[in-house]
Structures are given as structure tokens and as C-alpha cells.
Amino acid sequence: MDVVVPNVRAINLLERETMRRVAWRLMPMLMMGYFCAWLDRVNVSFAALTMNKALGFSAPVFGFGAGLFFLLYVVFEVPSNLILNKVGARLWMARILFTWGIIAGLTAFVWNDWSFYVVRVLLGVAEAGFFPGIVLYMTWWFPSAYRARMMAIFLLSSTGSLAIGPVISAQLLYMDGILGLQGWQWLFLIEALPPIIVSYVFLRWLTDRPGEAAWLTPQQSAWLEQRLAAEQAQRESIRHFSLAEAMYNPRVLWLSLVYLLMQVAAYGANMFLPQIVSSFGVSTEMTGLITAIPYTFGIVSLLVVGWHSDRTGERVKHAAVAYLVQAAGLAACILIGAGQPVIMMVALIISTMGQSCISPCFWALPTAMLSGAAAAGGLALINSIGNLGGFLGPYIFGLVKDASGSFTIALLVIALAPVLNAIIVLSLGHDRRLESFPSPQASRH
């Protein structure tokens, strides 16, 4: 008895110190990369405030072009993740960041709808694989019991980008006339620099696997590799999925549909949020500040739900409730109307809080069942099919808005997606056989 308890306490101390070092070393870099990704996604919605008029884009033209980003993005997701799994995250992530930064900057020089379409497609090719690559990479470093909270911390960068990005983008639009360029052109040029810079950071400091981490002690590296290997062995003892089996597994396909509907609602609202706020009759500067408000609240819900999901070990109900909160906020807009901007913003805040905290619980579901090449392919498949919603959401929103003349009706239409998602995830449930074992706790024998 006196021997076992100190050993267990030593293991707990080793675990805490190891995971603290891993989190502080890796998460800031991963967050910087994803911040850049969302900065490059949200800036097109702000550029639309002046770009659409300058280039003569209608709402459907802009929505179609904004969504085209995902057309080849989804095609290259799986190949990209398989390459990452083979060559490592350091080199491949640095390549992704560098190429998308270059192409994002070229958006400043589009001159009509077709040039806009071409650049958006190329940007999707360049960025393909970044997000599922990060999800896969996190499975190389974080045991299952840590993944929801680490995913929540990681996603802070996207929510933070959605909160900070509008403020920065609104200011850049005031650079009209400098060196003969319009404000929306400066927006694309300046916001293309961060991913290029971060690509060097990844190349210089990202570590592929725990066994290569000189910044961990040998004991810490050995503990982490053993823990991850034990979890993988547990999953594969129940069911080992080959790459091909993962690609047509019914559960993976249902999760792909859920992610598609999730992106329809998220991108449909996010891409047009600056235009919704602008319709309240506020200035461009105030549009940036007001647009940031819902995402600021989203940061809080993201952290709380991610932490609580890990603490309880429950994923499905957390995700379902978040979907329903998102749907309720979007649907409430039709009852409120644009004539009451303050109350409508409250509804959009509620919707965004629901939207923000879904992903940590959602991604804990496929990572609990897949490993190795199956994880690389399966996670990329879910993300690629799901991101078709990134094309459909803005396009559907633009069509409904133009046909009805109302942003609120468009919000109501996309509110159907999270309702369906709540039903699907509750029906799928969560296979608890695939859960990792808990962290060691002191016990008496």
C-alpha cells in the first residue's frame, strides 16, 4: 500500500508536467496558424462592404465566389492529410501556410467576377488539409481525456480572429487611395502577411512526434508515447479501421453530413454578418466593432463547454444542446426583425455562443474511433465533405436574401441545419467502448 500510492502520485505529477509543457509549446503555434486561416476567411466578408460596389458584385455573385473557396478545398483535403501523415506536420503545415498567404494577397488584384472566382478556388487548393491536419496532429500529442479542452483552446484562435478580424479589417478599408490602391485591396495585401510569417515559425519550431521533442525530458517523452500507444491499442483491439474502411464507414459518413450542415449554418451567417450589421445604418468602423461582439461571447462558451465536456467525458449531449442554442438564436431573428437592431444582436450573440462551442465536442467523436492512416483519411473526409457547407451556406444565404429581400428570412432558412444536426448526433450516440481510460488516480489495493 505504501509503495503503490507514491508511485501513482508520481505518475500523476509526471502527467501534469508533461501535458503542461506540451500545451505551452505547441498550442500557441497551432493557434497562430488557425488565427491566420480565419483572418483570411473573414476578411473577404469585410472587403465585400466596398469591393462588391467597386467590382459590381451582386449578393449571389459574392456568395458564390466566397463559397468557391471550398470547391477544390474539399477535393484536396484527403490527399493533403495523407501526405502530412507521411512526411510530418512541420514541413507540410509550413508549405500550406506559405502558399495560402501568397494567394490570399493576390485577391487584392481581382478585377471582375471570374478573376475573383479563380483566386478563391486557388486559395482553397492552397489551404486544403490545414484544419484536419491540425486535428490529426493533436492526436499525436494529446491523449483523449485532453482533446476537447485542447480543441477548445485551439479554436479560440478562430473565434478570436472573428472578434479581432472585423475591427482590423474595418480600419484597413480606410486606406483608400494610398499608392493608388483601394481600401479593400490593402486589406487583402496586409492580412496576407501573417500566414507567410507563421509558416517560418512552423518550419523552425514545430515538432512532429513526442519522441523527437528535445524540450521534453526522456521520462516525459516516454510517458506520453506509452500513453498514446496504449490508447491506440485499446481502440484497435475493439475495431481496427483500415484507410478504406474509414472512408466508407457509416458513422464517419453521418459525421460528415453533420459537419456539412454545421458549416452551412456557420458560414451562411458569418459571411454575411458584416452586411447584416451594416444594414442597421451604422458606419464602417462601428460595423467592425459590433460584428466582433458575438464572437467575444463565443470565446467564453467555447472554453466552458470544452472544459466541461472533458471533465464529464460526455460529448453527444453537449454538441446537441449547442446546435439547438445556435438554431434558436438564428430563428429568433425572424420574430425580431432588422427594425430592432439591439434585440437582433442579442439573438445573434446567442446563436454564435452555440455555434462556437460545438467543435470541441464534435471532433472528440471521430478521434475516439480512428487512428493512423484511417484517422488521417477519415478526419480529412469529414472535413472535406463538411466544408461543402462552406460553399452552400453563403450561396444559399445570398439567394434567399435576394429573393426575399430580407436577412432574417435567410437566417431562418439556415437555422434548419443545426436542428437536423441535434437530431442526428443524438441518434448516433457515442460508443463509450472507444473512450480512453482515465488518468491514473490514487487508490488502495
Number of C-alpha atoms within 10 A of each C-alpha: 8 7 7 13 15 12 12 15 15 12 17 16 11 16 18 13 14 18 17 11 14 20 15 10 16 17 16 13 18 22 19 20 30 23 25 26 23 17 27 24 21 24 23 22 21 28 22 22 18 16 22 17 10 13 14 14 16 14 20 18 19 24 25 23 25 26 27 26 27 28 19 20 27 24 19 20 29 25 17 26 31 21 15 22 20 12 12 17 24 20 18 22 25 23 19 21 26 21 18 24 28 17 22 26 21 18 23 23 14 16 13 13 17 12 14 21 21 15 22 27 21 21 26 24 24 25 26 28 31 25 21 25 25 21 21 26 21 21 20 18 21 18 23 22 19 19 25 28 23 20 24 25 22 26 23 24 24 26 27 19 27 25 25 21 26 27 21 19 27 25 14 22 22 16 17 14 10 10 8 9 13 19 23 27 23 23 26 26 19 14 21 26 16 19 27 21 16 21 24 17 16 23 16 12 12 19 19 17 14 20 14 10 15 10 13 18 11 12 10 22 20 13 17 23 16 12 20 19 14 15 19 21 14 18 20 15 10 11 12 18 20 16 18 12 14 24 21 12 12 11 15 21 18 16 25 22 21 25 25 26 27 29 27 28 29 24 25 28 24 20 27 22 21 25 17 20 22 19 15 14 11 12 13 22 18 16 24 24 19 20 26 23 19 22 25 20 18 24 23 15 22 25 22 13 24 25 21 16 23 20 13 9 18 15 24 23 16 19 25 24 18 26 29 23 21 30 29 21 25 30 23 21 25 18 12 16 15 19 10 11 17 12 15 22 21 16 22 26 23 22 28 29 25 27 27 28 29 25 19 28 27 21 20 26 23 18 21 23 27 27 26 18 19 20 27 30 28 33 30 31 27 26 25 28 23 24 28 25 26 28 24 24 29 31 26 21 29 25 17 21 18 15 11 12 12 15 23 22 21 25 25 21 18 27 28 18 24 30 20 17 24 21 14 17 21 14 10 12 12 19 10 12 12 22 19 19 14 10 12 11 11 13 10 8 5
